[in-house]
Amino acid sequence: MSVILDISKIDMVFPTPKGPFTALKEVDLQISKGEFVSLIGHSGCGKSTVLNVVAGLYQASKGGVILNGREVSEPGPERAVVFQNHSLLPWLTAYQNVELAVKQVFGRSKSKAEIKEWVEHNLKLVHMDHAMNKRPDEISGGMKQRVGIARALAMQPEVLLMDEPFGALDALTRAHMQDSLMEIQAELNNTVIMITHDVDEAVLLSDRIVMMTNGPAATIGEILDINLERPRERLALAEDPEYNHLRSEVLKFLYEKQRKVEPISASKSTKESTKKTTEVA
C-alpha cells in the first residue's frame, strides 16, 4: 500500500503564562491509503493535538504533515473531521446538513440533480435515508452522528479524521455505529484516523493502534499491528485468542508502561472494574 499521509517528526509547543509548554515531541507516523489507524492514550497525551495538526487547525512548531505530496497548512475538504459532538446545524434537516457540505465542495462541478443524488447516496450509506427530512432535534444521538458521518463522507475526503465519534453514545448504539463504520470502510476503502479511549473499539476497528505516551512532550510509545481478518464479527472475536492477546497488549501499555491512575480497588464492582480497564481515563 502506498503512503498517503506522512506525519513527519512534529513538535507542538504552546505559549502559556508560565512559559512554553511542549505538548508533542517528534511524533512520526506514516499512514497508507485505505488504512484504519486508531490513536489511544491517557487524557492529555496529545491525541487531539495530533488530529488538529493533520486537520490543519494547528500548525506544528516543528516538522510537518504531507498529504499526497502536499504540505498541510490549513483546513481543507480532503480532510473531513467527525467530532464527538455531531455539530449539525439545528435549523436544517439531515438532508440539508449534508447538502450544505456538498455544495461547498462540489457546488461548481455538480448539477442540482447530481447533488441531490449524491446527498441521498451518502445518507443511505449510513442508513439515514428514511429520516433525511428530520431536523436534529427530531432524531436520536446515534442518528445525529450518522448524519455527521454522512456529511463528512459526502465531501469525498482523502482522509477521514474522527475524534471520539462514539464517545457520547450508549453501549448498544455505539456497537451499531462501529459495525456501520466497518461496513462503510470496507465499501469505500477510505483512510481513517480515529481517536478513542476504548481499547475494545480500537482493536475491533483498526489496522494499527498508535499508543501515545503521557504528556507533556507526548510522543508515539508503541504501534500495534492488528492482523485480524476482515470482516470482523464482535461476538466471534470475543473468543478469539489473538483478539484477546492484542487487547491485552494495549492494556499492558496503558496500565503498566504508562500508568497514570491508581490501581482499581478490590472493593469496586465487577462492572465498574471492567469499564475502567477497557476505557482509558
C-alpha positions as CSV (number, residue, x, y, z in Angstrom):
1,M,0.0,0.0,0.0
2,S,1.2,3.5,-0.8
3,V,1.7,6.1,1.9
4,I,-0.9,8.8,1.6
5,L,-0.2,10.7,4.8
6,D,3.2,11.5,6.3
7,I,3.2,13.0,9.8
8,S,6.9,13.9,9.9
9,K,8.5,14.4,13.3
10,I,6.1,17.1,14.5
11,D,6.6,19.0,17.7
12,M,3.8,21.2,19.2
13,V,4.7,23.9,21.6
14,F,2.0,26.2,23.1
15,P,2.8,29.5,24.9
16,T,1.5,29.7,28.5
17,P,1.8,32.3,31.3
18,K,4.5,30.1,32.8
19,G,6.4,29.7,29.6
20,P,6.4,27.4,26.6
21,F,4.5,24.1,27.0
22,T,5.6,21.2,24.8
23,A,2.5,19.1,24.1
24,L,4.0,16.9,21.4
25,K,7.6,15.8,20.7
26,E,8.8,14.2,17.4
27,V,5.6,12.4,16.5
28,D,6.4,10.5,13.4
29,L,3.8,8.3,11.6
30,Q,3.2,7.2,8.0
31,I,-0.3,6.1,7.0
32,S,-1.2,4.1,3.9
33,K,-4.2,4.6,1.6
34,G,-7.2,2.6,2.9
35,E,-5.7,2.1,6.4
36,F,-7.7,2.5,9.6
37,V,-5.4,3.8,12.4
38,S,-6.5,4.5,16.0
39,L,-4.8,6.8,18.4
40,I,-5.1,5.8,22.0
41,G,-3.6,7.0,25.3
42,H,-4.5,8.6,28.6
43,S,-6.1,12.1,28.7
44,G,-3.7,14.8,28.0
45,C,-1.4,12.7,25.8
46,G,-1.8,14.9,22.7
47,K,-4.2,12.7,20.6
48,S,-6.5,15.6,19.7
49,T,-3.5,17.8,19.1
50,V,-2.1,15.3,16.5
51,L,-5.5,15.2,14.8
52,N,-5.8,19.0,14.8
53,V,-2.4,19.3,13.2
54,V,-3.4,16.8,10.5
55,A,-6.7,18.7,10.0
56,G,-4.8,21.9,9.5
57,L,-6.4,23.6,12.6
58,Y,-2.9,23.8,14.3
59,Q,0.5,24.5,12.7
60,A,3.2,22.2,14.1
61,S,6.0,24.1,15.8
62,K,8.5,21.8,14.2
63,G,8.2,19.1,11.4
64,G,5.1,18.9,9.2
65,V,2.3,16.9,7.6
66,I,2.4,15.9,4.0
67,L,-0.8,14.6,2.3
68,N,-0.4,13.2,-1.2
69,G,2.9,15.1,-1.7
70,R,1.5,18.4,-0.5
71,E,2.2,20.1,2.8
72,V,-0.8,20.6,5.1
73,S,-1.0,24.3,6.1
74,E,-4.8,24.9,6.6
75,P,-8.1,23.1,6.8
76,G,-9.4,21.5,3.5
77,P,-12.1,19.3,2.3
78,E,-9.6,16.5,1.6
79,R,-9.5,16.1,5.4
80,A,-13.0,15.8,6.9
81,V,-13.5,15.8,10.6
82,V,-16.1,14.0,12.7
83,F,-16.2,15.2,16.3
84,Q,-17.8,13.6,19.4
85,N,-20.4,16.3,19.2
86,H,-22.3,15.9,15.9
87,S,-22.1,19.7,15.1
88,L,-25.2,19.7,13.0
89,L,-27.0,22.9,12.2
90,P,-30.2,22.6,14.3
91,W,-32.4,24.6,11.9
92,L,-31.6,22.3,8.9
93,T,-32.8,18.8,8.1
94,A,-30.5,15.9,7.9
95,Y,-30.6,16.2,4.1
96,Q,-29.8,20.0,4.2
97,N,-26.9,19.5,6.6
98,V,-25.2,17.1,4.2
99,E,-26.3,19.2,1.2
100,L,-24.6,22.3,2.6
101,A,-21.2,20.5,2.8
102,V,-21.6,19.0,-0.7
103,K,-22.5,22.4,-2.2
104,Q,-19.4,24.0,-0.6
105,V,-17.1,21.3,-2.1
106,F,-18.8,20.4,-5.3
107,G,-21.2,23.3,-6.0
108,R,-19.4,24.3,-9.2
109,S,-18.8,20.8,-10.6
110,K,-22.1,19.0,-9.9
111,S,-25.6,19.9,-11.2
112,K,-28.6,20.2,-8.8
113,A,-29.7,16.7,-9.8
114,E,-26.2,15.3,-9.1
115,I,-26.0,17.0,-5.8
116,K,-29.4,15.6,-4.8
117,E,-28.4,12.1,-5.8
118,W,-25.0,12.3,-4.0
119,V,-26.6,13.6,-0.8
120,E,-29.2,10.8,-0.8
121,H,-26.5,8.2,-1.6
122,N,-24.4,9.2,1.5
123,L,-27.4,9.3,3.8
124,K,-28.3,5.8,2.5
125,L,-24.7,4.7,3.2
126,V,-25.2,5.4,6.9
127,H,-28.8,4.1,7.0
128,M,-30.3,7.5,7.4
129,D,-32.2,7.9,4.1
130,H,-35.5,7.2,6.0
131,A,-35.0,10.3,8.2
132,M,-33.4,12.7,5.7
133,N,-36.2,15.3,6.2
134,K,-36.0,15.4,10.0
135,R,-34.1,18.1,12.0
136,P,-31.5,17.2,14.6
137,D,-34.0,17.7,17.5
138,E,-36.3,15.1,16.0
139,I,-33.7,12.2,15.9
140,S,-31.6,10.3,18.4
141,G,-27.9,10.9,19.3
142,G,-26.8,7.9,17.3
143,M,-28.8,9.1,14.3
144,K,-27.2,12.6,14.6
145,Q,-23.7,11.0,14.5
146,R,-24.7,9.0,11.4
147,V,-25.7,12.3,9.7
148,G,-22.4,13.8,10.8
149,I,-20.5,10.9,9.2
150,A,-22.6,11.1,6.0
151,R,-21.7,14.8,5.8
152,A,-18.0,14.0,6.1
153,L,-18.1,11.2,3.6
154,A,-20.1,13.3,1.1
155,M,-17.0,15.6,0.9
156,Q,-15.1,12.6,-0.5
157,P,-12.1,13.2,1.8
158,E,-8.8,11.5,1.2
159,V,-8.5,11.1,5.0
160,L,-11.4,10.9,7.5
161,L,-10.5,12.2,10.9
162,M,-12.6,11.1,13.8
163,D,-12.3,12.5,17.4
164,E,-14.0,10.0,19.7
165,P,-17.0,9.9,17.4
166,F,-19.0,7.4,19.5
167,G,-17.9,8.5,23.0
168,A,-21.2,10.1,23.9
169,L,-23.4,7.2,22.8
170,D,-24.8,4.4,24.9
171,A,-23.2,1.0,24.5
172,L,-25.7,-0.6,22.2
173,T,-25.8,2.5,19.8
174,R,-22.0,2.6,19.9
175,A,-21.8,-1.0,18.8
176,H,-24.2,-0.4,15.9
177,M,-22.1,2.6,14.9
178,Q,-18.9,0.6,15.0
179,D,-20.5,-2.0,12.8
180,S,-21.7,0.6,10.3
181,L,-18.2,2.2,10.2
182,M,-16.6,-1.1,9.4
183,E,-19.2,-1.7,6.6
184,I,-18.6,1.8,5.2
185,Q,-14.8,1.4,5.2
186,A,-15.0,-2.0,3.6
187,E,-17.1,-0.5,0.8
188,L,-15.2,2.8,0.3
189,N,-11.6,1.7,1.3
190,N,-11.2,5.2,2.8
191,T,-8.3,6.2,5.1
192,V,-9.4,6.8,8.7
193,I,-7.6,8.2,11.7
194,M,-9.7,7.8,14.9
195,I,-9.1,8.9,18.4
196,T,-10.6,6.6,21.0
197,H,-10.4,5.9,24.7
198,D,-11.9,2.5,24.3
199,V,-9.5,-0.4,24.0
200,D,-12.1,-2.9,22.6
201,E,-13.2,-0.3,19.9
202,A,-9.6,0.2,18.9
203,V,-8.8,-3.5,18.4
204,L,-12.1,-4.1,16.7
205,L,-11.8,-1.4,14.1
206,S,-8.1,-0.8,13.4
207,D,-5.4,-2.0,11.2
208,R,-2.9,-0.4,13.5
209,I,-3.2,1.1,17.0
210,V,-0.8,4.0,17.8
211,M,-0.3,4.2,21.6
212,M,0.7,7.6,22.9
213,T,2.9,8.3,25.9
214,N,1.8,10.5,28.7
215,G,2.3,14.3,28.3
216,P,4.0,16.7,28.4
217,A,6.2,16.1,25.4
218,A,4.0,13.2,24.4
219,T,5.1,11.0,21.5
220,I,4.3,7.6,20.0
221,G,5.2,4.9,22.5
222,E,4.3,1.8,20.6
223,I,2.5,0.8,17.4
224,L,0.5,-2.4,17.4
225,D,-0.4,-4.1,14.1
226,I,-3.9,-5.7,14.2
227,N,-3.8,-8.6,11.8
228,L,-7.3,-9.9,12.3
229,E,-9.2,-10.9,9.2
230,R,-12.0,-8.8,7.9
231,P,-14.9,-8.7,8.0
232,R,-14.8,-8.8,11.8
233,E,-17.6,-10.1,14.0
234,R,-17.5,-8.8,17.6
235,L,-19.1,-12.0,19.1
236,A,-16.7,-14.3,17.3
237,L,-13.7,-12.1,18.3
238,A,-14.6,-12.3,22.0
239,E,-13.5,-16.0,21.9
240,D,-10.5,-15.3,19.6
241,P,-7.1,-15.8,21.3
242,E,-5.4,-13.3,19.0
243,Y,-8.0,-10.7,19.7
244,N,-7.6,-11.1,23.4
245,H,-3.8,-11.1,23.1
246,L,-3.9,-7.8,21.2
247,R,-6.4,-6.3,23.7
248,S,-4.0,-7.4,26.5
249,E,-1.0,-5.7,24.8
250,V,-2.8,-2.3,24.6
251,L,-3.9,-2.6,28.3
252,K,-0.4,-3.5,29.3
253,F,1.0,-0.4,27.6
254,L,-1.7,1.9,29.1
255,Y,-1.8,0.5,32.7
256,E,1.8,-0.8,33.2
257,K,4.1,1.2,30.9
258,Q,2.1,4.4,31.0
259,R,0.4,4.1,34.4
260,K,-1.5,7.3,35.2
261,V,-4.2,6.1,37.5
262,E,-4.3,4.3,40.8
263,P,-4.9,0.5,40.7
264,I,-8.6,-0.4,40.8
265,S,-9.7,-1.2,44.3
266,A,-10.8,-4.7,45.0
267,S,-14.0,-3.3,46.6
268,K,-15.1,-1.9,43.2
269,S,-17.9,-3.7,41.5
270,T,-17.0,-6.0,38.6
271,K,-19.0,-3.8,36.2
272,E,-17.0,-0.7,37.3
273,S,-13.7,-2.5,37.1
274,T,-14.4,-3.8,33.6
275,K,-15.3,-0.3,32.4
276,K,-12.1,1.1,33.8
277,T,-9.9,-1.4,32.1
278,T,-11.5,-1.1,28.7
279,E,-11.8,2.6,28.6
280,V,-8.8,4.8,29.2
281,A,-9.3,7.6,31.7
